Amino acid sequence: MTAASTLHGAEESGAAGAVRAWFRAVPGRLLLEQEHTLLEQQLPDLFGYYLVQLGFLGEVPEASLAARIRERLVIGVDGPVPGGVTPVAAHLTRLPIRTDSVDAVLLTHTLDFAADPHQVLREVDRILIPEGRLILIGFNSLSLWGLRRLWPPSRKRIPWNARFIGALRIQDWLRLLGFEIELTHYLMFSPPLRREGVMRRLAFLDRLGTRCCLPLGGAYMIRAVKRVARLTPIEPVWRAKPRLLSGARAVEPTTRIGAVE
């Protein structure tokens, strides 16, 4: 199974279960712990009507429930979700969500396993309102985790067959779409070992890497805001908030001119 087919195939053949199984074992579970700790610092600052999470690693971060968001949706889930979260079955490149209707989007390793990461980002850009926030987590190619992919026996195994798109490249893609990068944070500086005791003893590497702001962590989190230039002042429109999801038919995705390469 190739990285390009992992998530797309997961939506149709259950391959996503293998990804979620990896995140339930060491070292994936320890990585997920650090990611959720970081999300606990970022998600409560979000506010608005709708938060949408694209992709599902086995659980919805509890921090998303603490965000000042009225409704939370998870798209691409085939398992149970916590109370207060609405699961939606849809293809990640054709979201049944109205344009300019979502206040925040969360991507947790979604682009790493997406069949078409460019189109996923275009859809995120389409559904986000102006000044809407994107929080994105991905594997870092410039790290000990990225080096692990060079070992031949690992190349066909999850997650080493994922894309491992570098943070700088993701930032370039987002800027081309009109996003402004607010912050980038690296995490998990320990090597990807299967022995939990050894990894926890190497936790000092995580503290050192974070303290020194080294861009060498096994994963990164990017927070970006959608900027839209307007020629006329925005006037308040006093009407009820429209429904987020479209009707029976999915909204046709809008392809931007000058798409990311």
C-alpha positions in Angstrom: 0.0 0.0 0.0 1.4 3.3 -1.0 1.2 6.6 0.9 -0.9 8.1 -1.8 -3.5 5.4 -1.5 -3.6 4.9 2.3 -6.4 7.3 3.3 -8.4 7.1 0.1 -8.3 3.3 0.3 -9.1 3.6 4.0 -12.4 5.2 3.2 -13.3 2.3 1.0 -11.4 -0.8 2.2 -10.8 -0.2 5.9 -7.1 0.6 5.7 -7.6 3.4 8.1 -8.0 0.8 10.8 -4.3 -0.1 10.4 -3.4 3.6 10.8 -5.5 3.8 14.0 -4.0 0.6 15.3 -0.5 2.0 14.9 -1.6 5.1 16.9 -2.8 2.8 19.7 0.6 1.1 20.1 4.0 2.4 20.9 5.5 4.7 19.5 2.3 6.0 17.9 0.4 6.3 21.2 3.2 8.4 22.8 3.2 10.7 19.8 -0.6 11.1 20.1 -0.2 11.9 23.8 2.1 14.8 22.9 -0.1 16.0 20.1 -3.2 16.1 22.4 -1.2 17.9 25.0 -0.3 20.5 22.4 -3.9 20.7 21.2 -5.1 21.3 24.7 -3.1 24.6 24.5 -4.5 25.7 21.1 -8.1 24.5 20.7 -9.7 26.2 23.7 -8.8 29.6 22.0 -11.0 28.8 19.0 -14.5 30.1 19.0 -17.4 30.3 16.6 -20.2 28.1 15.3 -18.5 25.1 13.6 -15.3 23.1 14.1 -14.6 20.4 11.5 -12.0 17.6 12.0 -11.0 15.9 8.8 -9.7 12.3 9.3 -9.9 10.2 12.4 -7.0 8.5 14.2 -9.2 6.6 16.7 -10.4 9.3 19.0 -11.4 12.9 19.0 -9.1 15.1 21.1 -10.8 16.1 24.3 -9.5 19.6 23.9 -11.8 20.0 20.9 -14.7 19.7 23.3 -13.3 22.6 25.3 -13.2 24.9 22.4 -15.7 27.7 22.3 -17.4 26.2 19.3 -21.1 25.5 19.1 -21.0 22.4 16.9 -18.2 19.9 16.2 -18.1 17.5 13.2 -15.7 14.7 12.3 -15.5 13.7 8.7 -14.0 10.4 7.6 -15.0 8.3 10.7 -16.3 4.8 10.8 -16.3 4.3 14.6 -17.9 5.8 17.7 -17.2 9.4 18.6 -17.8 11.3 21.9 -21.0 12.9 22.8 -21.4 16.4 21.3 -19.5 15.4 18.1 -21.4 14.7 14.9 -19.9 12.1 12.6 -20.2 12.7 8.8 -19.4 10.1 6.1 -17.9 11.9 3.1 -14.9 12.0 0.8 -12.3 14.4 2.1 -11.8 16.0 -1.4 -15.6 16.6 -1.9 -16.9 17.9 1.4 -20.7 18.3 1.7 -20.2 21.6 3.5 -21.2 25.1 2.4 -18.5 27.5 1.2 -17.3 30.0 3.8 -19.3 28.4 6.6 -16.7 26.8 9.0 -14.9 28.7 11.8 -12.1 26.2 12.4 -10.7 23.0 10.8 -8.5 20.4 12.4 -6.2 18.1 10.4 -4.4 15.4 12.4 -2.0 13.6 10.0 -4.7 13.9 7.4 -2.4 15.1 4.6 0.2 12.5 5.5 -2.3 9.8 4.4 -4.4 11.7 1.9 -4.6 10.5 -1.7 -4.7 14.2 -2.9 -3.4 16.5 -0.1 -3.6 19.5 -2.4 -7.3 19.0 -3.0 -7.9 18.5 0.7 -6.3 21.9 1.4 -8.3 23.5 -1.3 -11.5 22.1 0.3 -10.3 23.5 3.7 -9.8 26.9 2.1 -13.2 26.7 0.5 -15.2 25.9 3.6 -13.4 28.2 6.1 -14.8 31.6 6.7 -12.4 34.6 6.3 -10.3 34.8 9.4 -11.1 31.1 10.1 -8.4 29.0 11.7 -6.7 25.9 10.5 -4.7 23.6 12.9 -2.7 21.0 11.1 -0.5 18.2 12.4 1.9 16.2 10.3 5.0 14.0 10.3 8.3 15.9 9.8 10.6 14.5 7.2 13.6 16.2 8.7 13.8 14.2 11.9 14.8 10.8 13.3 11.3 9.7 12.4 11.9 10.8 8.8 15.2 8.9 8.7 13.4 5.7 9.8 11.6 5.8 6.4 14.9 5.3 4.6 15.3 1.8 6.2 14.1 -0.5 3.3 11.9 -2.9 5.5 10.0 0.2 6.7 9.1 1.6 3.4 5.9 -0.4 2.9 4.7 -0.2 6.5 2.4 2.2 8.3 3.2 5.0 9.0 6.6 5.0 7.2 4.8 4.8 3.9 3.0 8.1 4.5 4.0 11.3 2.8 5.9 13.0 5.6 5.4 16.4 4.0 7.8 18.9 5.6 6.5 21.9 7.6 8.2 24.4 5.2 6.5 22.8 2.2 3.1 22.9 4.0 3.6 26.5 4.9 4.3 27.3 1.2 1.1 25.5 0.1 -0.9 27.5 2.7 0.6 30.8 1.7 -0.3 30.2 -1.9 -3.9 29.7 -0.8 -3.9 33.0 1.1 -3.3 31.7 4.6 -1.1 33.5 7.1 1.0 31.2 9.3 0.5 32.1 13.0 2.8 29.6 14.6 4.7 26.3 14.0 5.6 24.0 16.9 7.7 20.8 16.7 7.3 17.9 19.0 8.5 14.3 19.6 12.2 14.5 19.4 12.8 11.0 20.7 13.5 8.3 18.2 10.5 6.0 17.1 11.2 3.0 19.3 8.8 0.2 20.2 9.8 0.0 23.8 7.8 2.4 25.9 10.2 2.4 28.8 13.1 3.4 26.7 11.2 6.2 25.0 10.0 7.6 28.3 13.6 7.6 29.5 14.5 9.6 26.4 11.9 12.2 27.1 14.6 14.7 28.0 15.2 15.0 24.2 11.7 16.3 23.9 12.2 18.9 26.6 15.6 19.9 25.0 14.2 20.1 21.5 11.3 22.2 22.6 13.4 24.5 24.8 15.8 25.1 21.9 13.1 25.5 19.3 14.7 22.9 17.0 12.8 22.1 13.8 13.8 18.4 14.1 10.8 16.9 15.9 9.1 13.8 14.5 5.9 15.8 14.0 4.9 19.5 13.8 1.8 21.5 14.4 0.9 24.5 12.2 -1.8 27.1 13.1 -2.8 29.3 10.2 -5.5 31.9 9.6 -7.4 32.4 6.3 -6.8 35.9 5.0 -9.1 37.4 2.4 -8.5 40.8 0.9 -11.7 42.8 0.7 -12.3 46.0 -1.4 -15.4 47.0 0.5 -16.2 47.2 4.3 -17.9 44.2 5.8 -21.4 45.1 7.0 -23.3 43.1 9.5 -26.0 40.9 8.1 -28.8 40.2 10.7 -30.1 36.8 9.7 -30.0 33.3 11.1 -26.9 31.2 10.7 -27.3 29.0 7.6 -27.1 25.2 7.8 -23.6 23.9 7.6 -24.2 20.8 5.6 -25.7 20.9 2.2 -28.6 18.8 1.2 -28.6 15.4 -0.5 -25.9 16.4 -2.9 -22.4 17.4 -1.9 -21.2 20.9 -2.6 -19.0 21.0 -5.7 -15.5 21.9 -4.6 -14.2 25.2 -6.0 -10.8 24.9 -7.7 -8.7 28.1 -7.2 -6.8 29.6 -10.1 -3.1 29.1 -9.4 -3.5 25.9 -7.4 -0.6 24.7 -5.3 2.0 22.6 -7.0 
